[in-house]
Amino acid sequence: MNDRFAYLLKRYLDKLATGEELEELRSLIRTNEFEDIVKSDIADYLMADFKDPETGREHQADVLYDRILNEVREPFVKVETGWKRRWMWAAAAVLTGIGVMIWNSGKWKKEIATNVQVVATDSLLTFSNKDFIHLPDGSTVLLNEGSGLSYHASYGTSLREVSLSGEAFFDIKKDPEHAFIVHTGNVITKVLGTAFNIDARQKKIVVTVTRGLVEVGDKNKTYGRIKPDEQITVNTANNQFKLAEVNALSELKWKNESLIFDEITVEESAKMIEERYNVKVNFENNDIKKCRISAWFLNGEDLDHVLEMVSGTRQASYVVKGDQVNIIGGFGCE
């Protein structure tokens, strides 16, 4: 077995892998040409790690292979320092053994049924610090440093409600049947589908709108309805508020520091890299340009860090010469 692969796999299973290590591990399994070799290595690792010669290791290797591969393709993939994978299904179940490796893969649910113990029907999911979160309805939340977001596992079934402390940017899918509600203390922000920022720090709540219409108030009254490039500030001590016209783009500089590839093509990610780092990205192999990618960089990562991830998803390499970036080789997608 390749020693590096074994090391990365163990770090992954022990939940100790850094963002860079996780990307390196994924790069080893993304190309189906190596599927048999990778599965064989995983089976060997499981055999050596558990010291158990019983049959079924090949099946477990298949399961683990699918888990890692599926995580790569899902929009929850992260590559920033402090990477962690959120298992949304875990809100209603505690998974044990091999079950946790494959709960998101529908074809394996029957095999792991005995490993699932239901412990709650509406658990509370929480997120903290800088994070990019996909809500169950397809809406997204970009969470700022030192902030927190929580919502119940039943989110989207009848209500779309979250609670926020700190600051976050919301991009909400439109749903005329279910309003989206953000609770920040006694202040309630309500929308149907829009994009807006809430800053609930420093004893005041500031709501800034970039798209759509947002209603802000409390349980007794509405303070105001604000449109793009408008802002409402609420004093949490006395519930006094004021409306103002602003340049939303300038107001949300913290958001613009993040680089987010949210289920877009490699070609689209290259355009974003060009704009962010003032370079020109060229592809030797045009077949990789239409492959899709999901990853986000929330801590001001440099160009090399981003290029390593983007090229690594297709097992390509890159060379930077002045303001020219050349992506070399790589495998196209199916």
Legacy VTK file of the C-alpha trace (Angstrom):
# vtk DataFile Version 3.0
C-alpha trace
ASCII
DATASET POLYDATA
POINTS 334 float
0.000 0.000 0.000
1.174 3.527 -0.718
2.399 4.911 2.605
1.159 8.421 1.887
-2.305 7.161 0.952
-2.461 5.082 4.139
-1.415 8.073 6.228
-4.019 10.363 4.657
-6.767 7.762 4.957
-6.060 7.222 8.653
-6.036 10.972 9.277
-9.381 11.212 7.462
-11.026 8.399 9.436
-9.690 9.803 12.713
-11.113 13.243 11.791
-7.670 14.816 12.158
-6.942 15.677 8.530
-6.249 19.292 7.630
-7.932 20.891 4.635
-4.836 20.332 2.530
-4.585 16.666 3.561
-8.235 16.078 2.712
-7.790 17.585 -0.727
-4.717 15.425 -1.304
-6.663 12.310 -0.319
-9.540 13.232 -2.597
-7.183 13.848 -5.499
-6.080 10.205 -5.219
-9.604 8.857 -5.643
-11.309 11.270 -8.031
-10.312 9.433 -11.221
-12.266 6.234 -11.761
-9.301 4.711 -13.612
-7.765 4.073 -10.179
-10.948 2.785 -8.542
-9.804 -0.830 -8.151
-6.398 0.179 -6.793
-7.856 2.661 -4.325
-10.483 0.200 -3.102
-7.793 -2.448 -2.694
-5.692 -0.031 -0.639
-8.691 0.857 1.523
-9.475 -2.823 2.084
-5.844 -3.457 3.047
-5.957 -0.526 5.462
-9.169 -1.745 7.088
-7.684 -5.225 7.444
-4.473 -3.923 9.010
-6.149 -1.347 11.213
-8.803 -3.621 12.684
-6.668 -6.805 12.707
-9.727 -8.657 11.578
-9.557 -11.172 8.703
-13.323 -11.698 8.540
-15.039 -11.449 5.181
-16.799 -8.291 4.129
-13.791 -5.950 4.074
-14.215 -5.564 0.315
-17.797 -4.435 0.854
-16.717 -1.947 3.531
-13.968 -0.683 1.227
-16.596 -0.070 -1.478
-18.713 1.809 1.046
-15.857 3.991 2.270
-14.765 4.688 -1.307
-18.295 5.839 -2.162
-18.456 8.006 0.917
-15.267 9.901 0.123
-16.172 10.207 -3.542
-19.679 11.471 -2.764
-18.323 14.053 -0.358
-16.155 15.412 -3.139
-19.127 15.874 -5.434
-21.494 17.349 -2.878
-21.662 21.101 -2.312
-20.520 20.812 1.276
-16.880 20.216 0.358
-14.570 22.679 2.119
-10.895 23.259 1.778
-10.150 26.071 4.193
-8.172 25.468 7.371
-10.403 23.910 9.978
-12.389 21.914 7.368
-15.229 19.805 8.647
-18.091 17.958 6.982
-21.654 18.548 8.175
-23.854 15.449 7.989
-27.363 16.899 7.840
-29.027 13.532 8.243
-27.323 13.142 11.621
-29.826 15.571 13.109
-32.283 12.713 13.506
-29.980 9.763 14.100
-26.786 8.622 15.768
-24.781 6.465 13.392
-22.321 3.824 14.535
-19.606 1.793 12.835
-19.520 1.783 9.072
-22.951 3.398 8.902
-21.602 6.890 9.407
-19.490 6.451 6.279
-22.428 5.981 3.942
-25.578 7.490 5.410
-25.782 10.034 2.591
-25.643 7.330 -0.077
-29.172 6.123 -0.769
-28.196 2.765 -2.222
-26.635 1.653 1.064
-29.420 2.619 3.476
-30.838 -0.902 3.741
-27.455 -2.372 4.633
-26.932 0.003 7.568
-30.464 0.040 8.957
-29.414 -1.921 12.036
-26.687 0.654 12.778
-29.121 3.554 13.113
-30.648 4.574 16.408
-33.223 7.362 16.276
-32.717 9.704 19.211
-34.622 12.856 18.266
-37.138 14.126 15.750
-36.219 17.821 15.715
-32.650 18.259 16.845
-30.993 21.661 16.766
-28.190 22.087 14.227
-25.574 24.694 15.102
-22.704 26.317 13.206
-20.084 28.741 14.454
-17.258 31.022 13.316
-16.463 31.518 9.640
-18.477 29.026 7.641
-20.451 28.617 4.425
-23.694 26.767 5.087
-26.208 25.159 2.751
-29.688 25.113 4.268
-32.014 22.203 3.387
-34.069 24.358 0.973
-31.036 25.333 -1.103
-30.520 28.719 0.562
-27.011 29.593 1.684
-25.510 31.449 4.625
-22.020 32.917 4.830
-21.174 33.163 8.524
-18.631 35.728 9.720
-15.903 35.216 12.328
-17.151 34.873 15.901
-20.765 34.302 14.798
-23.257 31.495 15.269
-26.268 30.101 13.398
-28.763 27.467 14.476
-31.941 25.906 13.129
-34.067 22.839 13.788
-33.854 19.680 11.716
-37.492 20.222 10.697
-36.469 23.376 8.837
-38.397 23.701 5.574
-41.233 21.321 6.387
-43.580 24.107 7.439
-41.355 26.974 8.587
-37.990 28.331 7.494
-36.564 29.839 10.664
-33.004 30.320 11.926
-31.385 32.089 14.867
-28.292 34.247 14.431
-25.700 35.689 16.767
-22.995 37.867 15.231
-23.003 38.522 11.484
-24.025 36.582 8.375
-24.914 37.083 4.732
-28.039 35.245 3.584
-28.920 34.231 0.021
-32.431 32.821 0.281
-34.290 30.681 -2.229
-37.709 32.085 -3.045
-40.640 30.148 -1.609
-43.993 31.988 -1.695
-45.506 29.388 0.631
-42.888 29.657 3.372
-41.353 32.904 4.547
-37.740 32.841 5.710
-37.291 34.245 9.225
-34.116 35.204 11.080
-34.292 35.680 14.855
-31.683 38.008 16.379
-32.767 38.550 19.949
-36.175 40.262 19.852
-35.685 41.469 16.282
-37.232 39.448 13.464
-36.132 39.674 9.832
-38.608 38.171 7.363
-38.294 37.509 3.615
-39.626 35.232 0.888
-36.517 35.108 -1.275
-33.713 37.623 -1.287
-30.095 38.355 -0.381
-29.198 40.410 2.667
-26.729 40.834 5.517
-27.422 40.954 9.252
-24.905 42.309 11.748
-26.144 41.667 15.296
-23.097 42.889 17.176
-22.322 45.950 19.321
-25.784 46.248 20.916
-27.450 46.976 17.610
-28.801 45.047 14.664
-27.977 46.249 11.166
-29.763 44.744 8.161
-28.426 45.535 4.679
-30.179 44.357 1.512
-28.507 43.452 -1.773
-31.491 41.825 -3.540
-35.245 41.635 -3.001
-37.358 43.054 -0.180
-36.741 42.498 3.544
-39.112 43.168 6.436
-37.622 43.944 9.858
-39.516 44.260 13.135
-40.412 42.440 16.331
-43.401 40.367 17.388
-45.492 43.500 17.893
-44.716 45.753 14.957
-42.829 46.210 11.696
-39.943 48.673 11.758
-39.560 48.908 8.020
-39.340 47.198 4.635
-36.036 47.774 2.909
-34.893 47.344 -0.683
-31.471 46.832 -2.301
-28.870 49.376 -1.174
-30.968 50.223 1.872
-30.162 49.554 5.508
-32.036 49.557 8.791
-30.291 49.864 12.161
-32.118 48.808 15.337
-30.924 49.796 18.824
-31.484 46.649 20.895
-31.630 48.637 24.141
-34.683 50.724 23.236
-35.880 49.285 19.892
-35.351 52.643 18.193
-34.460 52.305 14.520
-33.351 54.325 11.527
-33.378 53.767 7.776
-30.594 54.794 5.407
-29.500 54.443 1.804
-26.095 52.755 1.452
-23.765 51.150 -1.054
-24.336 47.532 -0.068
-21.187 46.331 -1.825
-19.028 48.705 0.197
-20.865 47.916 3.428
-20.188 44.184 3.100
-16.430 44.161 2.589
-16.065 41.202 4.965
-18.195 39.046 2.643
-16.188 39.964 -0.424
-13.003 38.658 1.198
-14.343 35.106 0.823
-13.989 33.148 -2.398
-16.828 30.671 -2.885
-17.207 28.098 -5.656
-20.712 26.798 -5.102
-21.420 23.976 -7.588
-19.983 25.882 -10.547
-17.793 24.793 -13.453
-14.017 24.870 -13.298
-14.162 27.460 -16.063
-16.415 29.672 -13.948
-14.106 29.258 -10.961
-11.200 30.337 -13.199
-13.042 33.572 -14.031
-13.468 34.281 -10.329
-9.771 33.565 -9.728
-8.845 35.946 -12.536
-10.926 38.725 -11.004
-9.715 38.123 -7.454
-5.979 37.748 -8.136
-5.644 39.820 -11.332
-4.302 36.948 -13.438
-5.252 35.134 -16.633
-6.029 31.415 -16.334
-5.306 29.187 -19.343
-6.198 25.506 -19.765
-4.078 22.989 -21.641
-6.904 20.437 -21.446
-10.249 22.046 -22.253
-12.102 18.892 -21.148
-11.765 19.876 -17.495
-13.351 23.311 -17.946
-16.935 22.025 -17.793
-16.394 19.823 -14.732
-18.166 21.108 -11.659
-16.543 22.116 -8.413
-17.665 23.115 -4.916
-15.237 24.576 -2.413
-14.814 27.741 -0.463
-11.971 29.836 0.911
-12.915 32.028 3.845
-9.582 33.157 5.263
-7.925 35.187 2.525
-6.035 32.230 1.036
-3.324 33.077 -1.483
-3.363 32.227 -5.197
-1.248 29.078 -4.827
-3.591 27.657 -2.199
-6.604 28.129 -4.464
-4.873 26.836 -7.595
-3.685 23.706 -5.788
-7.262 22.864 -4.930
-8.790 23.706 -8.321
-6.154 21.842 -10.334
-6.096 18.984 -7.816
-9.797 18.242 -8.311
-8.963 17.099 -11.853
-5.471 15.777 -11.034
-3.919 18.592 -13.050
-0.886 20.742 -12.251
-0.315 24.449 -12.692
2.437 26.939 -13.432
2.358 30.663 -12.651
4.425 32.975 -14.863
3.861 36.614 -14.082
0.144 37.239 -14.485
-0.383 34.034 -16.504
-1.634 30.813 -14.889
-1.393 27.630 -16.952
-3.426 24.623 -15.826
-1.598 21.609 -17.261
-3.091 18.194 -18.030
-5.793 16.764 -15.852
-8.744 14.439 -16.403
-12.075 15.519 -17.832
-15.355 14.664 -16.160
-17.937 12.143 -17.290
LINES 1 335
334 0 1 2 3 4 5 6 7 8 9 10 11 12 13 14 15 16 17 18 19 20 21 22 23 24 25 26 27 28 29 30 31 32 33 34 35 36 37 38 39 40 41 42 43 44 45 46 47 48 49 50 51 52 53 54 55 56 57 58 59 60 61 62 63 64 65 66 67 68 69 70 71 72 73 74 75 76 77 78 79 80 81 82 83 84 85 86 87 88 89 90 91 92 93 94 95 96 97 98 99 100 101 102 103 104 105 106 107 108 109 110 111 112 113 114 115 116 117 118 119 120 121 122 123 124 125 126 127 128 129 130 131 132 133 134 135 136 137 138 139 140 141 142 143 144 145 146 147 148 149 150 151 152 153 154 155 156 157 158 159 160 161 162 163 164 165 166 167 168 169 170 171 172 173 174 175 176 177 178 179 180 181 182 183 184 185 186 187 188 189 190 191 192 193 194 195 196 197 198 199 200 201 202 203 204 205 206 207 208 209 210 211 212 213 214 215 216 217 218 219 220 221 222 223 224 225 226 227 228 229 230 231 232 233 234 235 236 237 238 239 240 241 242 243 244 245 246 247 248 249 250 251 252 253 254 255 256 257 258 259 260 261 262 263 264 265 266 267 268 269 270 271 272 273 274 275 276 277 278 279 280 281 282 283 284 285 286 287 288 289 290 291 292 293 294 295 296 297 298 299 300 301 302 303 304 305 306 307 308 309 310 311 312 313 314 315 316 317 318 319 320 321 322 323 324 325 326 327 328 329 330 331 332 333
